[in-house]
């Protein structure tokens, strides 16, 4: 086995780049991209925000429920079959959105997009990249995860343009083609393990097969305090980002922005996320992880406090602060799981963490929408978001990080 060094290593341009593109499409189309259609669906179906946002909850709960299955399949049979199934489910779900005529139809499509998230979303992409990297794992994950931010910043603009040109229903015909374009990348570029190319993981020793990878077993991981502390932090922060992103377009419209300007509100949130993800990946090469984690969550908390003012003037700086903090936090959560628990049962462990973060994320948009229905604004909802971020900060600081990543 050759020991990998340098940027010519296949993991950088073959695995990280492929996962970047895959998660760019799947994350953006299932999250920020669909929120652009909220006002159209509310008006046409005559439903409340809380009822519509329950669809977000369904999507994320389905993703959480299927994530352990996807992780088990990825550990046993490889990530490619799971990714292919996820891409196909997303294409079918998006195409089905063009035909919805009731809230039940919307919920059904959200179940399909939730299955897509489990198959070709965060858990599977993090599992893939973590197999290829031991050294510079934080940087590799930060580069890959920046795809989520880039996609969520761009797709709302694309969706807005497609709606203006073709109408909201017909626009889904175009969006449904994007997941299908991922299939050649998954089949030809994604490689399961570096050993199958005669390589060792970057900065680590070769693991002949998935079953011989070192690190925590799943049962050992769930008995550790670190597992639950990371899970609590993930629950609180995923609640917060999805509570905000799931209601951001409607909130911006409430503040007086037109549809085009409201769609642009995703740019600072998710472009800031790119800066945060890449910055956190670089900072973890020189600074203690807890310092980077604390900075990330502090920026999120500052942004949440500014959102509670409901001030149009503070909207944009709050979005930048929250986005940078979220991006850094997002990278730190994934890197910590891989560093603390190693590669042995990483798919299962990530899936279990995903069950907790997806549960928080599932509740965020729904509770936020219901609180708006009750109070007529998002002030209390944003205050709850800030409280949960403070709890996440306390949990993250209690995690015991090993001197060396588990391998």
Secondary structure, 3 states (H helix, E strand, C coil): CECCCCCCCHHHHHHHHHHHHHHHHHHHHHCHHHHCCHHHHHHHHCCCHHHHHHHHHHHHHHHHHHHHHHHHHHHHHCHHHHHHHHHHHHHHHHHHHCCCCCHHHHHHHHHHHHHHHHHHCHHHHHHHHHHHECCCHHHHHHHHHHHHHHHHHHHHHHHHHHHHHHCHHHHHHHHHHHHHCCHHHHHHHCCCCHHHHCECCECCCCCCCHHHCCECCHHHHHCCHHHHHHHHHHHHHHHHHHHHHHHHHHHHHHCCCCHHHHHHHHHHHHHHHHHHHHHHHHHCCCCCHHHHHHHHHHHHHHHHHHHCCCCHHHHHHHHHHHHHHHHHHHHHHHHHHHHHHECCCHHHHHHHHHHHHHHHHHHHHHHHHHHHHHHCCCHHHHHHHHHHHHHHHHHHHCCCCCCCCCC
